[in-house]
């Protein structure tokens, strides 16, 4: 539950770090990772 307290999620933080190094991931890859880690599910399911 504590991981939900900060804004965003771990992937959002990771992508922000990638952006600082000029690495880019396409939307399909991002969506795939969100589904893989269950971040696309409601909080009570996560």
N, C-alpha and C positions, 0 to 999 in steps of 0.2 A: 504494500500500500504506500509506503514511503517513496517509492520510485515515481509515483504519480503526482507527488506534491510539487516539484519544480515544473515550470512551464515546458511544454514539448515532451519529447521522449529521448531515449538514448540515441536513436537513429538521427533525430533532428540535430543533436549535439555533434554527432559524428560527421554529418554532412556539412555542418557549419565549419568544422575543422578542415574538411576536405576543400571547401571553398576558399579558405585562406591560403591553401597551397596550389590553387588553380586547378585542382582535380574536379572533374564533373561526373556525376552519375546521371543516367537518363531516368525519366519518370518510371518506366517499366521496371527497372532494377530496384528503385526505391519502393515501389508498390509490392514487388516480390518479397523484399526483405521484411516489410511491415507484416505481410501475410505469414511469412515463415516464422516470425517471432510472436505472432498473435497480437500485434499492436493495432491491427485493424478491427479487433473485437471490442465490444463494450467493456467497461472497467470491471464489471462483476464477472465477466467470463475470463478476462486476463488473469 
